[in-house]
C-alpha cells in the first residue's frame, strides 16, 4: 500500500521531478518541460502532493503548517488524509452530523488554502469509507463469455435456459415436461473471482475479511408462492466455494423464503430472502478460517489460483427465473438497503451541504469491487450539492493484481463511476526505506543540478529501476472526466 505519510519535508522538493518522468519517455528536458507547460495550459491541471494524515493539535505535519511550502513549490492544490482513528477535530466516520467546532476547523483549512491560491483536495473519512464498501455483481453469460460485465460473470450456465424476462437476460428453468429441463447446475464457475481476496490485509472498512452477504436475484411465480403445498419446496441451492476450492456453505432457498416482512410475495425479482428468526443464512465469513472465503490465501500467493464461486443448483421442483448474483460486504449491505442506509445518507448529505462547493472529495486506491459503492456516493453527493466533485485515484497495483484481464479494471471503474477527476495512482519511486524514494540520477543529465537539500542516497543509477519508474509512475489529475465522457 502506498506510503501516505511524508515525514521528510525535503521530499516535497523532489515531487516536481515526478511530473517530468511521467511526460518524458526521453532524456531531452527541453521537450519534457514544453510537454508539461503545454499540458497544463490546455487542461485544468491540478498539481498537489499527497500529504500526511491530519491529527488533533498543532502537529508539524498538519496541512496548515505546510501551506507556504506548497505555494513556494508552485502546487496549486492542498491535499491531506484524515487520520483513520483516534482524532476528532475534523469529525469522525460515526457522526451523522458534525459538531459546530469541527465544521469550523475544516472551513478554516479551506479558507487558508484559498488565501494561498490553492484548491483543497481532502480525503474526508465519511465519504472515503463509504466508497470503500464492496459490491460484486456476477451476471450470467451465454456461451462462457469472459468479456461480459468485464469478466464478472458465470462461465457455465444451464443449457437452453438463457432467455429474456422483464427486460433482463436471465436463466429460466421450468418444470414443464415438454421443455425438457432436468435438475442440475443453473450456473457456476465465475470468471473474475479474485476481488474477495485482494484486500485481505487492509484495515476495517476496506478488508475482504469482513462478512459477505450473498444475494441471488431471481423470481418465482406468485401462484407457486400462494400454493401452501409448495411452501417448503426447494427452489435453488447456493453453494459457496472459498479460495481453496472448499464448499463452505450450502443454503437451500425454498418457496417460503421469498416472503416479505408481511409474509407476502409479489412475483417480482428480489435479492433478499426471509429465513427463520430473521437470520441471514446467506451471510458468509470472509476471514482465513477453514469456513472463511479467504481460507488458503496469504500474501505472496497468486490470486489467480482463486476458486471462489457462488454456484446455483436447481433441483427441478419449482419454476424459477435467475438474473444475477450480487455479493456485498458488511458496509455495502447497509449502503444499498433503503431500509438500513439512512445514517449513511445523512453522512453524505452533511458533507455535501457543508463542503461540496469548497473542496474536492478525494478517495484513493479504488478497486473494481468498490465501483458500485463509489458510484452511489458520487450520485448522492451531486443530488445534495450539484457542484460537488470527487477525485478518484485508481490503484494500478491492486487492479492489475486482482484481475484475470487487467485491461478491464480501469475501464470498469470509469464506466461505472464516471468521476469528475481521475488519477492514475501508481506507486512512485522504488522505496529505499520507509520514507525515502529513489530518484533516477540521469534525469539531471541535461544540465540540471541537484538540489543540495535532497539527500544524496535518494538518487539511483539502476536502469531497471529508472525504466520501472518511467513506465508505472503517474499522479496525473485530469479534470472534468465526467463531461468528456458525456460528450462521446
C-alpha positions as CSV (number, residue, x, y, z in Angstrom):
1,X,0.0,0.0,0.0
2,X,1.2,3.5,-0.9
3,X,3.3,5.2,1.8
4,X,1.0,8.0,2.8
5,X,3.0,9.7,5.4
6,X,5.6,12.2,4.3
7,X,8.0,12.6,7.2
8,X,10.8,14.4,5.3
9,X,10.0,17.9,4.2
10,X,12.7,17.5,1.6
11,X,10.5,15.1,-0.2
12,X,8.4,17.9,-1.3
13,X,11.3,19.3,-3.3
14,X,11.6,16.0,-5.3
15,X,7.9,15.7,-6.1
16,X,8.1,18.0,-9.1
17,X,10.6,15.6,-10.7
18,X,7.8,13.1,-10.9
19,X,5.9,15.0,-13.5
20,X,9.0,15.3,-15.7
21,X,9.4,11.5,-15.6
22,X,5.8,10.8,-16.5
23,X,5.7,13.1,-19.5
24,X,9.2,12.3,-20.6
25,X,10.0,8.9,-22.0
26,X,13.1,10.8,-23.2
27,X,16.1,12.5,-21.6
28,X,15.6,15.7,-23.5
29,X,14.5,18.1,-20.9
30,X,13.5,20.9,-23.2
31,X,10.9,18.6,-24.7
32,X,9.8,17.4,-21.3
33,X,9.4,20.9,-20.0
34,X,7.4,22.0,-23.0
35,X,5.2,19.0,-22.7
36,X,4.3,19.9,-19.1
37,X,3.7,23.5,-20.0
38,X,1.5,22.6,-22.9
39,X,-0.5,20.1,-21.0
40,X,-1.0,22.4,-18.0
41,X,-2.2,25.2,-20.3
42,X,-4.6,23.0,-22.2
43,X,-6.2,21.3,-19.2
44,X,-7.4,22.3,-15.8
45,X,-4.4,20.6,-14.3
46,X,-4.4,20.2,-10.5
47,X,-0.9,19.7,-9.1
48,X,-0.6,18.6,-5.5
49,X,1.4,16.4,-3.2
50,X,-0.2,13.6,-1.1
51,X,0.3,14.9,2.4
52,X,0.3,13.4,5.9
53,X,-2.7,12.4,7.9
54,X,-4.3,15.3,9.9
55,X,-4.0,14.9,13.6
56,X,-5.6,16.7,16.5
57,X,-3.5,19.6,17.8
58,X,-0.8,21.6,16.1
59,X,1.2,18.8,14.5
60,X,4.1,20.0,12.4
61,X,2.8,17.7,9.6
62,X,-0.7,19.2,9.5
63,X,-1.6,20.9,6.3
64,X,-1.9,24.3,8.0
65,X,1.8,24.3,8.7
66,X,2.8,23.3,5.2
67,X,0.8,25.7,3.1
68,X,3.6,28.2,2.4
69,X,5.9,25.5,1.3
70,X,3.3,24.1,-1.2
71,X,2.8,27.5,-2.6
72,X,6.6,28.1,-2.9
73,X,6.8,24.9,-4.9
74,X,4.1,26.0,-7.3
75,X,1.5,23.5,-6.2
76,X,-2.0,24.8,-7.0
77,X,-3.9,22.5,-4.6
78,X,-3.5,21.3,-1.0
79,X,-4.3,17.7,0.0
80,X,-4.3,15.7,3.2
81,X,-5.7,12.5,4.5
82,X,-7.8,12.4,7.6
83,X,-6.4,10.1,10.3
84,X,-8.2,6.7,10.4
85,X,-8.8,6.5,14.1
86,X,-8.4,8.4,17.3
87,X,-8.8,12.0,16.1
88,X,-11.9,14.1,16.3
89,X,-11.1,17.7,15.5
90,X,-12.4,17.4,11.9
91,X,-15.1,14.9,12.6
92,X,-15.4,11.1,12.7
93,X,-17.0,8.5,10.5
94,X,-19.5,7.6,13.1
95,X,-21.1,11.1,13.1
96,X,-24.2,11.7,11.0
97,X,-23.7,15.4,11.6
98,X,-20.6,17.4,12.5
99,X,-20.3,19.5,15.6
100,X,-20.1,23.2,15.1
101,X,-16.4,23.4,16.1
102,X,-15.5,20.5,13.7
103,X,-17.2,22.2,10.8
104,X,-15.3,25.4,11.7
105,X,-12.0,23.6,11.8
106,X,-12.5,22.2,8.3
107,X,-13.6,25.6,6.9
108,X,-10.6,27.3,8.4
109,X,-8.3,24.9,6.4
110,X,-10.3,25.5,3.3
111,X,-10.0,29.3,3.8
112,X,-6.3,29.1,4.4
113,X,-5.8,27.2,1.1
114,X,-7.9,29.7,-0.7
115,X,-5.9,32.5,0.7
116,X,-2.8,30.9,-0.7
117,X,-4.4,30.5,-4.1
118,X,-4.9,26.7,-3.8
119,X,-7.7,24.3,-4.2
120,X,-8.5,21.8,-1.5
121,X,-8.5,18.1,-2.2
122,X,-9.3,16.2,1.0
123,X,-9.9,12.6,1.9
124,X,-12.9,13.1,4.1
125,X,-13.5,10.0,6.2
126,X,-17.3,9.9,5.9
127,X,-17.0,9.9,2.1
128,X,-13.9,7.8,1.7
129,X,-15.1,4.9,4.0
130,X,-18.4,4.6,2.2
131,X,-16.7,4.5,-1.2
132,X,-14.6,1.6,0.1
133,X,-17.7,-0.6,0.6
134,X,-17.5,-3.6,-1.7
135,X,-20.2,-4.9,-4.1
136,X,-19.6,-7.6,-6.7
137,X,-22.2,-8.3,-9.4
138,X,-21.9,-11.6,-11.3
139,X,-24.0,-11.8,-14.5
140,X,-25.0,-14.9,-16.4
141,X,-23.4,-15.5,-19.8
142,X,-24.4,-17.3,-23.0
143,X,-21.5,-19.5,-24.1
144,X,-18.9,-18.9,-21.5
145,X,-18.0,-15.3,-22.2
146,X,-15.0,-13.7,-20.4
147,X,-15.9,-10.2,-21.6
148,X,-19.5,-9.8,-20.4
149,X,-19.7,-7.4,-17.5
150,X,-15.9,-7.0,-17.6
151,X,-15.5,-10.7,-16.9
152,X,-17.6,-10.7,-13.7
153,X,-19.9,-13.5,-15.0
154,X,-20.7,-17.2,-14.8
155,X,-18.9,-19.4,-17.4
156,X,-21.2,-22.3,-17.1
157,X,-25.0,-21.9,-17.5
158,X,-27.8,-24.4,-17.9
159,X,-28.3,-25.4,-21.5
160,X,-31.3,-23.8,-23.2
161,X,-32.2,-21.7,-20.1
162,X,-30.8,-18.4,-21.4
163,X,-33.6,-16.0,-22.3
164,X,-35.0,-12.6,-21.5
165,X,-37.7,-11.6,-19.0
166,X,-38.9,-8.1,-18.0
167,X,-36.0,-6.5,-19.8
168,X,-33.4,-8.8,-18.1
169,X,-31.2,-11.5,-19.5
170,X,-32.0,-14.5,-17.3
171,X,-31.8,-18.2,-16.8
172,X,-35.3,-19.6,-16.9
173,X,-35.8,-23.2,-15.8
174,X,-39.3,-24.7,-16.0
175,X,-40.9,-27.8,-14.6
176,X,-43.0,-28.3,-17.8
177,X,-42.1,-31.8,-19.2
178,X,-42.2,-30.6,-22.8
179,X,-39.4,-28.1,-22.1
180,X,-37.0,-31.0,-21.3
181,X,-35.3,-29.4,-18.3
182,X,-33.8,-31.6,-15.6
183,X,-32.2,-30.9,-12.3
184,X,-28.7,-29.6,-12.3
185,X,-26.4,-26.6,-12.0
186,X,-28.2,-23.5,-13.1
187,X,-24.9,-21.6,-13.2
188,X,-21.3,-21.9,-11.8
189,X,-17.7,-21.1,-12.4
190,X,-17.3,-17.3,-12.0
191,X,-14.5,-15.9,-14.2
192,X,-13.3,-12.8,-12.4
193,X,-13.4,-14.2,-8.9
194,X,-10.3,-12.6,-7.2
195,X,-11.9,-9.5,-5.7
196,X,-12.8,-11.3,-2.5
197,X,-9.1,-12.0,-1.7
198,X,-7.1,-9.0,-2.8
199,X,-7.8,-6.7,0.1
200,X,-7.5,-9.2,3.0
201,X,-4.6,-7.2,4.7
202,X,-6.4,-3.8,4.7
203,X,-7.9,-2.3,7.8
204,X,-11.5,-2.4,8.9
205,X,-14.0,-1.0,6.3
206,X,-11.8,-1.9,3.4
207,X,-10.9,-5.5,4.1
208,X,-12.0,-8.7,2.4
209,X,-12.0,-10.4,5.9
210,X,-15.4,-8.9,6.6
211,X,-18.6,-10.9,6.4
212,X,-20.2,-11.1,2.9
213,X,-23.8,-11.3,2.0
214,X,-24.8,-13.4,-0.9
215,X,-27.9,-12.1,-2.8
216,X,-29.2,-14.2,-5.8
217,X,-31.5,-12.0,-7.8
218,X,-34.4,-14.2,-9.0
219,X,-38.1,-14.7,-9.0
220,X,-40.7,-17.4,-8.9
221,X,-44.4,-17.4,-9.9
222,X,-46.7,-15.8,-7.4
223,X,-49.1,-18.6,-7.9
224,X,-46.5,-21.1,-6.7
225,X,-45.9,-18.9,-3.6
226,X,-49.6,-18.9,-2.9
227,X,-49.8,-22.7,-3.1
228,X,-49.4,-23.8,0.5
229,X,-48.4,-27.3,-0.6
230,X,-45.2,-25.8,-2.2
231,X,-44.1,-23.5,0.6
232,X,-41.4,-25.9,1.8
233,X,-40.3,-27.0,-1.7
234,X,-36.7,-26.1,-2.6
235,X,-36.3,-23.6,-5.4
236,X,-32.4,-23.5,-5.7
237,X,-29.4,-24.3,-3.6
238,X,-26.5,-21.9,-3.3
239,X,-23.0,-23.5,-2.8
240,X,-20.4,-21.0,-1.6
241,X,-16.8,-22.1,-2.5
242,X,-13.7,-20.4,-1.0
243,X,-10.3,-19.6,-2.4
244,X,-9.0,-23.1,-1.9
245,X,-12.0,-24.7,-3.6
246,X,-13.7,-26.0,-0.5
247,X,-17.5,-25.6,-0.2
248,X,-18.0,-23.7,3.0
249,X,-21.8,-23.1,2.8
250,X,-24.8,-24.7,1.3
251,X,-28.1,-22.8,1.5
252,X,-31.4,-24.2,0.2
253,X,-33.8,-21.4,-0.8
254,X,-37.4,-22.6,-0.5
255,X,-40.6,-21.1,-1.8
256,X,-41.4,-19.8,1.7
257,X,-38.1,-17.8,1.8
258,X,-39.5,-15.5,-0.9
259,X,-41.9,-13.9,1.6
260,X,-41.5,-10.3,2.7
261,X,-42.0,-8.9,6.1
262,X,-45.7,-9.2,5.7
263,X,-45.5,-12.8,4.6
264,X,-46.4,-11.8,1.1
265,X,-44.7,-12.1,-2.3
266,X,-45.4,-10.2,-5.5
267,X,-43.9,-12.4,-8.1
268,X,-41.2,-9.8,-8.8
269,X,-37.4,-10.2,-8.7
270,X,-35.9,-9.9,-5.3
271,X,-32.4,-10.2,-3.8
272,X,-33.1,-10.7,-0.1
273,X,-34.9,-13.6,1.4
274,X,-36.6,-14.3,4.8
275,X,-35.3,-17.1,7.0
276,X,-36.4,-18.4,10.3
277,X,-35.8,-15.9,13.2
278,X,-34.7,-13.4,10.5
279,X,-31.3,-14.9,10.5
280,X,-29.4,-14.3,7.2
281,X,-28.4,-17.8,6.2
282,X,-26.7,-16.3,3.1
283,X,-24.1,-14.4,5.2
284,X,-20.6,-15.9,5.0
285,X,-17.3,-15.3,6.7
286,X,-14.6,-13.6,4.7
287,X,-11.7,-14.5,7.0
288,X,-9.0,-17.1,6.6
289,X,-10.5,-19.7,8.9
290,X,-11.4,-23.1,7.4
291,X,-15.0,-21.9,6.9
292,X,-14.0,-18.5,5.6
293,X,-13.9,-17.2,2.0
294,X,-10.1,-16.5,2.2
295,X,-9.1,-19.8,3.6
296,X,-5.8,-20.9,2.0
297,X,-4.8,-17.5,0.7
298,X,-1.9,-15.4,2.0
299,X,0.2,-12.5,0.8
300,X,2.6,-13.7,-1.8
301,X,0.3,-16.3,-3.3
302,X,-1.0,-15.8,-6.8
303,X,-4.7,-14.7,-6.5
304,X,-5.3,-16.2,-10.0
305,X,-5.4,-19.6,-8.2
306,X,-8.7,-18.4,-6.6
307,X,-11.5,-20.9,-6.8
308,X,-14.1,-18.6,-5.2
309,X,-17.5,-19.4,-6.6
310,X,-21.2,-18.9,-5.8
311,X,-22.8,-21.9,-7.5
312,X,-26.5,-22.1,-8.1
313,X,-28.1,-25.6,-8.3
314,X,-31.7,-26.2,-9.4
315,X,-33.5,-29.3,-8.0
316,X,-36.1,-29.2,-10.8
317,X,-39.1,-28.8,-8.5
318,X,-40.2,-25.1,-8.9
319,X,-40.1,-22.9,-12.0
320,X,-37.5,-20.1,-11.5
321,X,-36.0,-17.1,-13.3
322,X,-32.4,-16.3,-12.2
323,X,-31.0,-12.9,-13.2
324,X,-27.6,-12.5,-11.4
325,X,-25.7,-12.9,-8.2
326,X,-24.9,-9.9,-6.0
327,X,-22.3,-10.2,-3.2
328,X,-22.0,-7.3,-0.7
329,X,-19.6,-6.8,2.2
330,X,-21.0,-5.6,5.5
331,X,-20.9,-1.9,4.7
332,X,-22.3,-2.3,1.2
333,X,-25.1,-4.5,2.6
334,X,-26.2,-1.4,4.5
335,X,-25.4,1.2,1.9
336,X,-27.7,-0.4,-0.8
337,X,-30.5,-1.2,1.5
338,X,-33.1,1.6,1.7
339,X,-34.4,0.3,5.0
340,X,-30.9,0.5,6.6
341,X,-28.9,3.3,4.9
342,X,-30.5,6.4,6.5
343,X,-27.4,7.0,8.6
344,X,-25.0,6.7,5.7
345,X,-27.2,9.1,3.6
346,X,-27.1,11.6,6.4
347,X,-23.3,11.5,6.4
348,X,-23.1,12.1,2.7
349,X,-25.6,14.9,2.9
350,X,-23.8,16.6,5.7
351,X,-20.5,16.5,3.8
352,X,-22.1,17.7,0.6
353,X,-24.0,20.6,2.0
354,X,-21.2,21.7,4.3
355,X,-18.2,21.5,2.0
356,X,-19.4,20.4,-1.5
357,X,-18.8,23.8,-3.0
358,X,-15.5,24.4,-1.3
359,X,-13.4,21.3,-1.7
360,X,-12.8,18.2,-3.9
361,X,-13.5,15.0,-2.0
362,X,-10.6,12.6,-2.5
363,X,-10.5,8.7,-2.4
364,X,-7.6,6.6,-3.4
365,X,-6.6,3.1,-4.3
366,X,-10.1,2.3,-5.5
367,X,-10.6,-1.2,-7.0
368,X,-13.3,-2.8,-9.1
369,X,-15.2,-4.2,-6.1
370,X,-15.8,-0.6,-4.9
371,X,-17.1,0.8,-8.2
372,X,-20.8,0.5,-7.4
373,X,-20.4,2.0,-3.9
374,X,-18.3,4.9,-5.3
375,X,-21.0,5.5,-7.9
376,X,-23.7,5.5,-5.2
377,X,-21.7,8.1,-3.2
378,X,-21.0,10.3,-6.2
379,X,-24.6,10.4,-7.2
380,X,-25.7,11.2,-3.6
381,X,-23.1,14.0,-3.4
382,X,-24.4,15.6,-6.5
383,X,-28.0,15.1,-5.5
384,X,-27.4,17.1,-2.3
385,X,-24.9,19.6,-3.9
386,X,-24.8,19.5,-7.7
387,X,-21.4,21.3,-7.8
388,X,-19.7,18.7,-5.5
389,X,-16.7,16.9,-7.1
390,X,-14.9,13.7,-6.3
391,X,-11.4,12.9,-7.2
392,X,-10.7,9.2,-7.6
393,X,-7.3,7.6,-7.7
394,X,-7.2,4.2,-9.4
395,X,-4.7,1.8,-7.9
396,X,-2.6,0.2,-10.8
397,X,-1.1,-2.2,-8.3
398,X,-4.3,-3.6,-6.8
399,X,-6.3,-3.5,-10.0
400,X,-3.8,-5.4,-12.1
401,X,-3.1,-7.8,-9.2
402,X,-6.7,-8.8,-8.8
403,X,-8.0,-9.2,-12.4
404,X,-7.5,-12.0,-14.8
405,X,-7.9,-9.4,-17.5
406,X,-6.3,-6.3,-16.1
407,X,-7.1,-4.3,-19.2
408,X,-10.7,-4.2,-18.0
409,X,-10.0,-3.0,-14.5
410,X,-9.8,0.8,-15.0
411,X,-12.4,0.7,-17.8
412,X,-14.9,-0.9,-15.4
413,X,-14.2,1.7,-12.8
414,X,-14.5,4.6,-15.2
415,X,-17.6,3.2,-16.9
416,X,-19.5,2.7,-13.7
417,X,-18.3,5.7,-11.6
418,X,-17.8,8.4,-14.2
419,X,-15.9,10.6,-11.7
420,X,-15.2,14.3,-12.1
421,X,-11.4,13.8,-11.6
422,X,-9.3,10.7,-12.2
423,X,-5.8,10.0,-11.0
424,X,-3.6,7.1,-12.2
425,X,-2.4,6.0,-8.8
426,X,0.8,4.1,-9.4
427,X,3.4,4.0,-6.7
428,X,6.2,6.4,-7.3
429,X,9.8,5.6,-6.8
430,X,11.1,2.2,-5.6
431,X,11.3,2.6,-1.9
432,X,14.8,2.6,-0.3
433,X,13.4,2.7,3.2
434,X,10.2,3.6,4.9
435,X,10.1,7.2,3.6
436,X,12.9,7.9,1.1
437,X,12.3,7.3,-2.6
438,X,14.9,6.7,-5.3
439,X,15.2,9.4,-8.0
440,X,16.7,8.4,-11.3
441,X,20.0,10.3,-11.4
442,X,20.2,10.6,-15.2
443,X,17.1,12.8,-15.1
444,X,19.6,15.6,-14.4
445,X,21.8,14.8,-17.5
446,X,20.7,17.9,-19.4
447,X,22.5,20.5,-17.3
448,X,20.1,20.5,-14.4
449,X,21.8,20.4,-11.0
450,X,20.9,18.5,-7.9
451,X,19.2,20.4,-5.1
452,X,21.6,20.3,-2.1
453,X,18.7,19.8,0.3
454,X,17.9,16.4,-1.2
455,X,19.9,13.6,0.4
456,X,22.4,12.1,-2.0
457,X,21.3,8.5,-1.2
458,X,17.9,9.3,-2.7
459,X,19.3,9.1,-6.2
460,X,19.9,5.9,-8.2
461,X,21.6,4.9,-11.4
462,X,19.9,1.5,-11.7
463,X,18.5,1.4,-15.3
464,X,15.9,-1.2,-14.4
465,X,14.5,0.9,-11.6
466,X,14.6,4.0,-13.8
467,X,12.5,2.3,-16.5
468,X,10.1,1.0,-13.9
469,X,9.7,4.5,-12.6
470,X,9.0,5.9,-16.1
471,X,6.6,3.1,-17.0
472,X,4.5,3.0,-13.9
473,X,4.6,6.3,-12.1
474,X,1.9,8.9,-12.7
475,X,0.0,11.0,-10.4
476,X,-1.8,13.0,-13.1
477,X,-5.1,14.7,-12.4
478,X,-7.4,15.1,-15.4
479,X,-10.3,17.4,-14.7
480,X,-13.9,17.1,-16.0
481,X,-13.7,13.4,-17.0
482,X,-17.5,13.2,-16.5
483,X,-18.1,16.0,-19.0
484,X,-15.8,14.4,-21.6
485,X,-17.5,11.1,-21.3
486,X,-20.9,12.6,-21.7
487,X,-19.8,14.3,-24.9
488,X,-18.8,11.0,-26.5
